[in-house]
């Protein structure tokens, strides 16, 4: 992918660091394993003859859960995120910068490395107006031996409104055209003004009619003709593997819009690293404006196929609940009840007769069962107002008491705007016949690797929704693959123990991308947790995100 960007005519790789991927708990850092070794990636960029524009946060947005901020911050009631006046938040930021700065300093251009600039925060004028916060962040980097060059990124409309510009920083403007760049000089003075994010594609949310697309070529040609620097957001998007996808929402948390597992983004280099028609058009435009001959792009990564396979019931969620629930008078969010980030939470209690149930404050999707039978669901995507849900009609009571279970599934945390920091789980009131229900037992289900490895298989056949299904797909030679999930409802998909991410019948994404290196020759285990499905279903090899069969 680095070589693809270079062959397109670009000379710099812009790289976010996701704080919450590097620090799982306060003071618990992993900067070396798997996809967290950003130093190795930066050195790889240098090896390929590319510069690096480093965007380490602490906040990055990026349609990544909580904008890169660690969810453990939400365990502190009332913490103000992105606020220099909250000592608890700033102490966490100080710890993060102290951990990563010693690894960044030797990579700066001033030290002979490839890192040209370091961005301070991200799009802060879209959130706040405290220039002192930006100055405090810069001072923290300087305390640890990093003295720039620094940059900021913002939209011109919000910059005019809030004027949160860090004096002396290179001013990157998002979505800017020529007029915005000219006006940016009013803020930046002698500092460089450039396009920090030019959008050749766009993000897509669950439930939208189709994948978002854009045509950036006319803007790119104007920027090239006038000699402006630009950064494409994004030249390659990749995937929101695991639970990393974020969400958008209105300022009050309504109109919730979770991002897809895919971060293909309509980018010139698609999710699996292949060139799109936009790639070739933009490459031609850049080639015409630079003196050197561009290198040829590498071949697209190899693909593989597999025969359709039936995934059979393997385990039940209900047999694998934690042994000891947490008692709570009223439902509350994952973070405060258990210190859990996303995943599932089961809220359980006994109820008497009554048919009209109302479940408010669902963050983000609730399956309601009575005595083990599904009676309905509440979706924060479908029911878009913050504290309002449809009224569910429960079946007529056959006995004096019944067991009510509300299984809440979360999407990623809101990653942009004032709703940043939304809790997960049930954060509203549950009413039966208009009366609030209290005294609940709550079970955390983190969906983490440790829990998945200890799943107890089914002891007997079960048709109760909340089943794991297992299959084996056979590949002769490993390569990239899309797994077609159109026969399924809503849930999660693992391949060889790696959580690819979420799927959901409402689309538009129906195929989940699995990188070739995560497959092995021969048999590969596929595990599916579906919140609604009761019977076996097939998994096909797809040819795209749309899930059409290969």
N, C-alpha and C positions, 0 to 999 in steps of 0.2 A: 504493500500500500504506500509506503514511503517512496518507492521507485515509481509508482503510478503518479503520485503528486509531482515528482521531479520531471517525469516525462511529459506532464501537462504544461510545463513551463514555470512552475512555482519553485521558489528557492527557500521556503521556510515552512516548517511544520508548527502549527499552533497546538498547544497541548494543555488541557486542563489537568489539574490534580484534584481528585475528589477526596476531601478530608475524611468523609465518613467511610471510604474504602480503606483508609490507611490507619484510622484509630477506631477500633471497635468498642472500646470502653475507655474511660478516663485514664490516660497514661499507658494504654495497651496499644502499641504501634506495631504494624507489620509493613515494612517498606521494601521487602525483598521477595516475597513469595508470589508465584503465579503472575497475575496481571498487575501487581502492585509495584513492580520494580521499575519505577519511572527513570531512575538513573541509567539503567541498561538501555531503555528506549531512547533517551536523549543521546546517549553515546552511539546508538545505532543510526540516529539521524545524522550525526556528525560523520560517521563512517560512510554514509551515502552522499556526503557533500551537501547536506541541508542545514540551514540555520534553524533555531527554535525560538518561538515566542511562547514563553511560559506563563500560564494563567493558573496560579496555585490557590486562588480563593483568598480568604477562607470560604466565601460564597461564590458559586460559579453559575447557578441556574442550570443550563444545559439539559433541561427536561429530565434531570437526574433527581432521585428522591431527596427532598428537603434542600435542593440546590447544592448538595455536597456537604451541608452541615451535618454533624453527627446527631442521630436521633436521641442519644443519651441526654442531650441538652433539654429535651422536652420532659425529662423526669423532674426538672426543677420548676415548680409552679410559678408562673408569672415571669419567667426569664424573658428578657427582651433581646431578640436576635438582631444581629447587625447593628448593635447599639453600644457606643463607647461608654455610655453611662451605666451599663450593667456590668458590675465587677465580676460576676460569675461567668458571663459570656466572654469577657475579655481575658479572664484567666485561662479559659479553655483555648482561646485563640493564641495566647502567648505560648502555651504548651505545644500547640501544633507547629507554630513557626519555629520554635526552638528545636523541634524534632527534624524538620525537613530542611531548614536553612543550611546546616553544615554540609548537606549532600548537594545542595544547589550551588553554593558559592564557588566550588572549583569548576563548575560548568559554565560560568558566565563568560561572555566574550572578553571581558577585561582580564580574565585569568587564562585566556587562550581557548576557551570552550565555545560551544555553539549557541548559547542562550543570549540573544540580542537584547531582549527586554523582559521585564517581569511586571505583570499586571497587578495593580492594587484593587482588590475586590472585583465586582462585576456589576455593571449597569446600576450603580448605586443611586443615581438621580431618578431612577424609576421606582425607588423605594423610600429614600430619605434625602435630607438636605444638610446633614451635619458634616461639613468639610473637616471638622476636627476628628471625626472617626477615620477618615481616609488618612489624615496626617498621623494619627496614632498607629495605624497599620504600617505606614511607611517607616515610622520610627522603630517599630519592632523588627522589621527586616534589617534596618541599619544597625541596630544593636547586635545583630548576629552576622555582621560582616558583609551585608549585601546593600550596596549603595546605588542600585539602579544599573542602567536606565530603567525608569518606571513608566508605566502606561496606565490609562484608564479607558474603559469602554462605556459608552452611553448613547442613548438616542437623543437627537437634537431637540425634539419637542420637550422631553423631560428635563434636559439640561437647561433649556431656556427657563423652564418653570421653577426648578429647584436650585440650579446653579451650583451643584455639588461637584465642582471641578478641583482636582488636586493641583495646585500651582506647580509648574515646571514639568508635569508629566506629559508624555506624548498623548494627544487626545485622539482616541479612536471613536469613530461615530458609526453606530449600527444602522444598517439599511440606508446609508447616506448616498446621495447623488451629488453632483457638482456644486449646487447651491448650498447644501449643508456643509460641505467641506470649506467653502469660502467663508461662511458665517462662523465656522468653528474657530477661525483665527482670532475672532473677537475675544474668545475665552483663553486660547492657548498662547497668544502672543508669538514668541519666537520658537515655541515648542512645535514639533511636527504634528500635523493633522492628517489623518488617514482614515480609511474605511476599516474599522475593527471587525465588523461582521457584514459581509455581503452575502445575500441569501440566494443561492442557486436552487434551493429546494425549501421545504418547510416541514414542520412536524405534523403528525397525524394522531388523533385521539381515538380511543375505542368508541364505536357507535357512529362514527362519521361515514358518509356515503362512499367515500373513495379515498385513496391515498393522495396527499397534497402534492402539488407540482407547481413549479415556477419557471419562468424564462428569464434568466439573468443576463443573457448574452448582450442585449442592447446596452445595459448599464455597464457591463464589463468593457465593452468597446469604447464607451465614453471615458471611462477611467483610464484606460490604456492610452487613448489619444491625448489626454491631458497630463500624462505622466504621474498619476497618483498611485500611491501604495494601497494595497487592499489585502484583506484576509477573507477567504471564502468560508462562510459558516453554513454548511460544512462541505469540504471536498469529498470526505468519506465519513459516513455516520456510524456504521456498525450496528451493534445490538445492545439493548438494555437487558443483558443477561441477569438471571436470578430475580431479585426483588429491587433492582436498581432504577426502574422506570419511575419518573416523577408524575406530577399532575398539575394542571392549571385550575383556577377557580376565580370567581368574582371576588371583590374585596371582602365581602361578608362570608365567604366560603361556599356560597351557592354556585350553581352552574358548574359543577365539578366535572373536569375533563381529564381523565387519566391518559397518559401517553401509552402508546403501543409498546409491546416487547421489542419490536423492530425499531431501530433508529436509522433505517435506510434514508429517510428524510428527502427522498427525491434527489439525492446527491449525484454529482457527475461520476463518482466511483460508488457502485452500489454496495449493498450490505455484505456481499460475499467477495468484494474486491474486484469486480469486473467493470469495464468501461461501459458507460451508457452513451446514447447519441449526444447528450449534452457535453460529455467529456470531449468527444472529438471536435465539436463545434467550438468549445472554449479553448481547446488546445490550439486550433487553427488561429483563433484571434490573438492568443498570446504569442504564438510563433511569429506572427506577422509584425509584432512590435518589439522583438528582442533580436540582437545581432547574432547570437549563437544558435547553432542548430540543436534542436531538442533531441534528447535520446529517445529511442523507441520504447514504448511501454512494454512491460513484461507480459507474458501470457496470463490469462485469467487462471486462478487456482483450479485444480481439477475437481470435477464433480463425481459423485457416485450415485447409484440407485439401489433400491432394495425392493423385494416383492411385498405386496400388501400382506400385513400380518394382523391377526386378531389379538387384541389385548383383553385378557381374561381377568375376572375379579381375583384380587390377590390378598388384600387386607382391608380392614374397616377402620375408618377414623375413630369410630366409637369404641373399638377394642384397644385403642392406643392413646387414650387420654391420660394426662398426668394423674398420678394416684391421689394427690392432695390438691383439691381446688382452693381458691382464695375466696373467702367470704366478703361480700360487700353489700352495704345496705341498698345502694342504688347502683345501676350499671356505671362503669367508668372506663376510661381509655386504657389501652394496653400499657402505655408508658408509666402511668401512675400505679396501676394495679400490680404489674409484674416487671417493669423495666424492659418490656418487650417492644421491639421496633414495629415490624409489620406482622405478616403471618395471619393466623386465625385465632379467634377467641370464642369459646362457647360459654354462653350465659344460660344457667339452668335454675328452675324453681318449680315447685308444685303450684297448681292453680285449681280453683274451683270451677263451678259452672259459669257460663258466659260465652258469648259468641263473637263479640266485637273487640278486636285487638288492634292497638295502635303502637307502632314502634318508631319513635322519633330519634333523630341524631345518629343515624346509621352511617358509620365511616368504615367501610364504604358499600358493603353488599351483605345483606343478611338473609339467610335461609331459615325459615321458621318451621319447626316441627312440633307436633303434639303427639305424645306417646309413640314417637318414632316414625310418624307419618308426616311427610312434607305437606304444608297447607298453603305455602306461598313464599314470596321473597320480596325484599325491599332493596332497590338499587339507587344509590346516590347519583348515578349517571342518568337514570330514567326519571327519577323523582327529584327534580333539580333544586327545589327550594331547601334551605338549610335545615329547618326544624319542622318539616311536614312530610308525612308519609301517607300512603293509601291505608285505608282501614281494611284489615284482613278479617275474613269471616272464618271462625274456627268451626270444626265439625261439632255436631250436637253431642253433648257430654253423655257418655254411657255409664259413667261412674261419678262418685262425688268429687274425686280429685284426679287430676291428670298432670303429666309432666310436660312443661313448656320448655323448649330448647331453642335458643336463638344463636345460630352459628354465624359469626361475623367474619367476613373475609375483607382484607384491606388491599387497596392499591397503594402506590407510592405516596409519600407526603407531598403536599403542594410545594412547588419549587419556585414560585414567582409571586410577587405582589404582597399586599398586606395579610393575605390568608396564610402566608408562610408560617409553618409551625403547627399545622392542624394535627389534632390527636387522632388516634385510630381506635377502633372498637365501637362501643355504644357510648355516646356522649350526651344522650337525651333521655327522655322518659318513656317507659313502657306502661301502657294503660290497658286494662281489661274492663270493658263496660264503663269507660270514663274514669276509673279509679286507678291511681298509680300503683304499680307493683314494686315491692321492696323485698330485701333479704334474698340475695342471689348467691349462687355458687358460680364462680368464674374459672375457666380452665384455659391456660395459655398453650398455644400450639405454634411454635416459632417457625416450623417448616425448615429448620436448619439441618445441616449435615448429620449432626450427632443423633437427632431424633429420627431421621429417615433410616439410618443404619440399624436402629433397634426395633423397626416395625415388626409386630407380631402378625404372622399370616392368619388368614381366616381359619377358624376352627370348624365352621359349618357354613353352608351356603347362606348368603345374605342378600336381600334386595333393598335394604335400607339405604337411601342416598347418603353419600359421603364415603364412597368406595375408592380404594386404590386398585388400579388395573395394571397388569404386567404383561410384557411381550418381549420377544427377541427379534431384532432385525438382523439380517445377514448381509454383509457387504463383502465383495471379493477384494476390492482395493479401496482403502479409505479415500474419501474426498468430501467436499462440502455437500450437504444435503438439506432439503427442506422437508419437514414432517407435516403432512396434511392432517389437520385436526377438524375438518368440516363435519365429521360424524359425531363430534363431542359437543358438550354444552359449555361448561365454564370450569377452569381449574388450572392445574400446573403440570408441567412436563419435565421429566428428568431423563437424560441419556447417559448411561454409564456413571450414574451418581452425580452428574452435573445438572443443576437446575437451569434449563434453557430459559424459562420464564413462564408468563401467563398466556393462556389462550381463552377465547370467549366467542361464542357462536355469533354475536352481533357484528363481529368484524370491524373494519374491513380486512384485518389481517387474519388469515386462515392457515398459513404455513409458518412454522417456526424453524428458524435457521440453526443448523448444527454445524460448526466448523469441522473440517476434515480431521484435524489433529485430535479431536475428541472422540473419533471413531477408531475402531481397530479392525483388522481383517478377521472375518468370521462373524461370531455372534456378539451382539451388542444389546445390553439390557435397556429397555424403555419402561419407565414407570409413570403412570398418569394418576393424579388425584382429581376426580371430577365431583363437583358439589351436588350434581343433580342426577347423573346417569346411574341406572340400576343394572344394566346388562352390558355384556361385552360389545365392543365396537372395533372397527378396523382402523389401522394407521397406514396411510399410503405414503409413498414417496411423491412429493410435490415438485413442481418446476419453478415455483415462485412464492412470494408472500401471499398471493391470492389463493393458494392451496390447490390449484388445478393439478391433476395427476401428471406425473412425468411420463 
